[in-house]
Amino acid sequence: SEQSICFVIPQNSSAAVVRALEEGLANELARRDVDRIAPRESVVIVTAVGAGMRETPGVASQVFGALAEQKINVIAIAQGSSECSISVVVSSADADAAVRAIHALTI
């Protein structure tokens, strides 16, 4: 099965971070234990936060549905350990539309 690790860093740090990862994972890359290190530029993190999210089933579904209605692709997702937030990574071109779509939800 395929596994991946995603994280977001400032775009101006991208080249240095990729270089450091390639150096640090050189053996794993050579053995193909790690397939590749692939930066993706021009992305943003949009987070929905609310105390009521913890007890409300289907919040993630509502967030993804609102984004899908606007034809916004979700690149990565994370939920806070307190279950009071859901963060999505989307293209920076979709940032404003994503914020509006999530903000319009009544959760």
C-alpha positions in Angstrom: 0.0 0.0 0.0 1.1 3.5 -0.6 1.8 6.0 2.1 2.6 9.6 2.1 3.6 12.4 4.4 2.4 16.0 3.6 3.3 19.2 5.4 3.1 22.9 4.5 6.0 25.3 4.7 6.4 28.9 3.5 7.0 28.8 -0.3 10.3 30.8 0.1 11.7 27.9 2.1 10.7 25.2 -0.4 14.0 24.7 -2.2 16.1 24.5 1.1 13.6 22.1 2.6 13.6 19.8 -0.4 17.4 19.8 -0.5 17.5 18.9 3.2 15.0 16.1 2.8 16.8 14.7 -0.2 20.1 14.7 1.7 18.5 13.3 4.9 16.7 10.6 3.0 19.4 9.8 0.4 19.6 6.2 1.4 15.9 5.7 1.4 15.6 7.4 -2.0 18.4 5.2 -3.5 16.7 2.0 -2.2 13.3 3.3 -3.4 11.9 3.0 0.1 11.0 6.7 -0.5 9.7 7.2 -4.0 10.2 11.0 -4.3 10.1 14.3 -2.6 7.7 16.5 -4.6 7.0 20.0 -3.6 3.7 21.6 -4.5 3.7 25.4 -4.7 0.9 27.9 -4.4 -1.2 26.3 -1.7 -3.0 27.6 1.4 -4.4 26.2 4.6 -8.0 27.0 5.4 -9.3 26.0 8.8 -12.8 25.7 10.1 -12.9 26.1 13.9 -15.8 25.8 16.3 -16.4 24.4 19.8 -19.6 22.7 18.6 -17.8 20.6 16.0 -16.7 18.0 18.5 -20.2 16.8 19.2 -21.6 17.3 15.7 -21.5 14.2 13.4 -20.8 14.9 9.7 -18.9 18.2 10.0 -16.1 16.9 7.8 -18.7 15.8 5.2 -20.3 19.2 5.2 -16.9 20.9 4.8 -15.9 18.7 1.9 -19.4 18.9 0.3 -19.3 22.7 0.4 -15.8 22.7 -1.2 -16.9 20.1 -3.8 -19.9 22.3 -4.8 -17.5 25.0 -5.6 -15.3 22.5 -7.5 -12.4 23.0 -5.1 -10.0 20.2 -4.8 -8.7 19.3 -1.4 -5.0 18.5 -1.5 -4.6 17.4 2.2 -6.7 17.4 5.3 -6.0 17.4 9.1 -8.2 17.5 12.1 -7.0 19.0 15.4 -6.6 16.8 18.4 -9.3 18.7 20.2 -11.7 17.8 17.3 -12.7 21.5 17.2 -11.0 22.3 13.9 -10.6 20.8 10.4 -7.9 22.2 8.1 -7.7 21.7 4.4 -5.0 22.5 2.0 -6.2 23.9 -1.3 -4.7 25.7 -4.3 -4.0 29.4 -3.5 -6.2 30.2 -6.5 -9.2 28.7 -4.6 -8.4 30.3 -1.2 -11.1 33.0 -1.2 -13.8 30.6 -2.6 -12.9 28.0 0.0 -13.1 30.4 2.9 -16.5 31.7 1.6 -17.8 28.1 1.1 -16.8 27.0 4.6 -18.0 30.2 6.2 -21.4 29.8 4.7 -22.0 26.5 6.5 -24.3 26.4 9.4 -22.8 23.8 11.7 
